[in-house]
Amino acid sequence: MNLKTVDIPRRQLIIAKTPAGRFYLRPLASICGLTALQLYAVLALLTGCQSPAGGGKGFAAVQISGHTPEQIRVAAIEVFRADGYHDIAPSPQEMVFEKPGTKMNQGAYGGWTDAKPVTVRVRAGVESLPSGANRLWCQTYMVEDAGHTLFEKEHKLTGVRSGTYQKLLDEVAARLK
């Protein structure tokens, strides 16, 4: 089928040719049964609409001056523990915190049964900046079957969901002032 686009005031139509050789006009927006609004929604979902937080690493970040990376790590561990997380395998390069997901997390990432429990995992780190300050960053994941090496599956959260974690990092910075 050959397609040709024709602009008619207030409507964009396609001239389509059937296999039998007959021509007909069809609204462009009805391609695949989608309206123009639905097409825009699909495009928005495919392209995403987030800006990088914290200069690129992680989806939440805070800049901290006047403290060593080790002091920042200790404060971060205290803040995340106070919020119900437990730290697993902390190292100078990266901290990893986990806590059980909520019922909403379970429904969105693991199904409505508890067969595949969902865990909230936060990976965080401290990086030195050229200015001499440090950046504390984190990235959060919803994890199905956490701890099961064969079946574990991480779902990376986008910047749209970073508010809760940005508040935790801001609390770390506030404790160090």
C-alpha positions in Angstrom: 0.0 0.0 0.0 1.5 3.4 -1.0 0.9 6.3 1.3 1.0 10.0 0.6 0.3 12.7 3.2 -2.0 15.6 2.3 -2.5 18.7 4.4 -6.1 19.9 4.5 -6.9 22.8 6.9 -7.4 21.4 10.5 -6.9 17.8 9.3 -4.0 15.8 8.1 -5.1 13.0 5.8 -3.4 10.1 4.1 -4.2 9.1 0.5 -4.0 5.3 0.6 -4.1 2.9 -2.3 -5.8 -0.5 -1.9 -4.3 -3.6 -3.6 -7.1 -3.3 -6.1 -5.8 0.1 -7.1 -8.5 2.3 -5.6 -7.6 5.4 -3.6 -9.2 6.6 -0.4 -8.6 9.3 2.2 -8.0 8.3 5.8 -7.2 10.5 8.8 -3.5 10.3 9.8 -4.4 10.0 13.5 -6.3 6.8 12.9 -3.3 4.8 11.9 -3.1 1.7 14.0 -6.4 2.8 15.7 -4.7 5.5 17.7 -5.9 9.0 18.2 -3.5 12.0 18.0 -3.6 12.3 21.8 -2.8 8.6 22.2 0.1 9.0 19.7 1.5 11.9 21.8 1.2 9.9 25.0 3.1 6.9 23.4 5.8 9.2 22.2 6.2 10.8 25.6 6.5 7.4 27.3 9.1 6.2 24.7 11.2 9.3 24.9 11.0 9.9 28.6 10.9 13.3 30.3 13.5 13.4 33.1 16.6 15.4 33.6 19.7 14.0 35.2 20.0 14.7 38.9 23.3 15.2 40.7 25.4 15.7 37.6 24.8 12.3 36.0 25.5 9.6 38.6 22.5 8.4 40.5 19.0 9.9 40.4 19.3 11.9 43.6 22.4 13.7 44.8 23.7 16.3 47.2 27.0 18.2 47.4 28.7 18.3 50.7 31.8 20.5 51.6 34.1 20.4 54.6 33.8 16.6 55.3 35.7 13.6 54.3 34.1 10.8 52.2 34.3 8.5 55.3 32.4 11.0 57.5 29.8 11.3 54.7 29.5 7.5 54.5 29.0 7.2 58.3 26.3 9.9 58.3 24.6 8.2 55.3 24.5 4.8 57.0 23.0 6.4 60.1 20.2 8.2 58.1 19.3 5.2 56.0 19.2 2.9 59.1 16.9 5.4 60.8 14.6 5.2 57.8 14.4 1.4 58.1 17.1 0.3 55.7 19.8 -2.2 56.6 23.2 -1.9 54.9 24.6 -4.8 53.0 28.3 -5.1 52.0 29.3 -1.4 52.5 32.6 -0.6 50.9 34.6 2.7 50.3 33.3 2.7 46.7 29.6 1.9 47.2 27.0 1.5 49.9 24.0 -0.7 49.4 20.9 -0.4 51.5 17.8 -2.6 51.5 14.4 -2.8 53.1 11.2 -4.7 52.3 8.9 -3.0 49.7 5.5 -1.6 50.5 2.2 -3.2 49.4 2.2 -0.7 46.5 5.8 -1.7 45.5 4.7 -5.4 45.7 1.7 -4.7 43.4 3.7 -2.7 40.9 6.8 -4.9 40.7 6.1 -8.3 42.1 2.4 -9.0 41.6 -0.4 -9.0 44.2 0.8 -12.2 45.9 3.8 -12.5 48.2 5.2 -15.3 46.0 7.9 -12.9 44.7 8.7 -10.4 47.5 9.9 -7.0 46.4 12.8 -5.3 48.1 13.8 -1.6 47.9 17.5 -1.4 47.1 19.4 1.8 47.2 23.0 2.0 45.9 24.8 5.0 47.1 28.3 6.4 46.8 30.5 9.4 47.5 32.6 11.0 44.7 35.1 13.8 44.9 34.5 16.9 42.8 37.2 19.1 41.2 36.1 21.9 43.6 37.2 19.9 46.6 33.7 19.2 47.7 32.1 15.7 47.6 28.9 14.5 46.0 26.7 11.9 47.8 24.6 10.2 45.2 22.1 7.3 45.1 20.1 5.2 42.7 17.1 3.2 43.7 15.8 -0.1 42.4 12.8 -2.3 43.1 14.1 -5.8 43.3 12.1 -9.0 42.8 13.4 -12.1 44.7 16.3 -10.2 46.3 19.1 -12.5 47.3 18.2 -15.2 44.9 21.1 -15.1 42.4 19.2 -17.0 39.7 15.9 -15.2 39.9 16.7 -11.7 41.2 15.6 -8.9 38.9 16.3 -5.2 39.5 13.9 -2.5 38.2 15.7 0.9 38.1 13.6 3.8 39.2 13.5 7.0 37.2 14.2 10.6 38.4 10.5 11.2 38.7 10.5 9.0 41.8 13.6 10.5 43.4 11.9 12.9 45.9 11.9 10.5 48.9 15.6 9.6 48.3 16.6 13.2 47.7 15.1 14.0 51.2 17.3 11.3 52.7 20.4 12.7 51.1 19.5 16.2 52.2 19.1 14.9 55.8 22.7 13.5 55.5 23.9 16.9 54.5 22.0 18.6 57.3 23.5 16.2 59.9 27.0 17.2 58.8 26.4 21.0 59.1 
